[in-house]
Structures are given as C-alpha cells and as structure tokens.
Amino acid sequence: MPTYQYVCGQCEAPLEVVQSFSDDALTTCPECKAEALKKVYGSVGVVFKGSGFYRNDSRGTTSSAAPSASDTATSSTPAAAPAPASTPSASA
C-alpha cells in the first residue's frame, strides 16, 4: 500500500498515512481538528530499462527524413567516382 503525504492548511502540520488506493482522502487534521488537510504531490521517479523506450531504439540505420536544402544543393552535381585500387600482379 502506498504512503501519502498530507499537510494541514491551517496549522501546516505534516502527516504521512499508509492508505489503499481505494480509500478516501483524509480531510480532518489530527493536530488542530480542522477540515483543511490536503494531499502533497511530489515528482515520481520512473526508470525505463531495456530497449524500445527511446526514440532511436525503433529507428533503422538509415534516416527516413527528407533531405535538407543544403543536402539537395550538394547532391545535384554528380560526385567523382574514386579510382579503382591497383592490384599488384603476382609473378610465378
């Protein structure tokens, strides 16, 4: 069962209570007996472990994005093919 934190709106007394999810929220302060208790919400730490949780986990090795303007300007001229590497012939 989770632990909930409360604070009184009048006397500002803190309170921690272990409650079930189905229990109603507390409203009466045990210190000053005022109907001013409110839940205190904090950040929840969530850790995703394993593959498939990140944007780059589901991508392939190539990008499916459209080429940018700078890419199209440079790719419109054909690139020179590299010269083939010469292989020394073996004499027997």
ABEGO torsion letter per residue (X at the ends): XBBBBBBBAAAGBBBBBBBBAABBBBABBAAAGBBABBBBBBBBBBBBBEBGABAAAABBABBABBBBAAAAAAAABBBBBBBBBBBBBBBX
